[in-house]
Amino acid sequence: MYAVVVIKNALDNRRGEGFVDSAVKILIAVVIGALLLAGLYLLFNGTILPTLTQRIKEMFNYRG
């Protein structure tokens, strides 16, 4: 009898939160995170690190 009640409650559930919805949310979060990390990588390697290296060399008057 308990199994019948559990099945009936599962079928009557109209929440709309299923495995597919959760998978889509996780996938969107992973894609946004990857884009954010790629943007930060490009920013640091293309802009910040070369400028920082140049300033350090100028600060110590390094000739290489």
RAVENLIN-V553183 format. One record per residue. OMEGA is omega in whole degrees, -180 to 180 (NA if undefined). Layout:
[[OMEGA] [OMEGA]]
This chain:
[[-180] [-180] [179] [179] [179] [179] [179] [178] [179] [-180] [180] [-178] [-179] [-178] [180] [180] [-178] [-179] [-179] [179] [179] [179] [179] [178] [180] [179] [178] [179] [180] [-180] [179] [178] [179] [178] [178] [178] [178] [178] [178] [178] [179] [180] [-177] [-177] [-176] [-172] [-169] [-175] [177] [179] [179] [178] [179] [-180] [179] [178] [178] [-178] [-179] [-180] [-178] [177] [-175] [NA]]
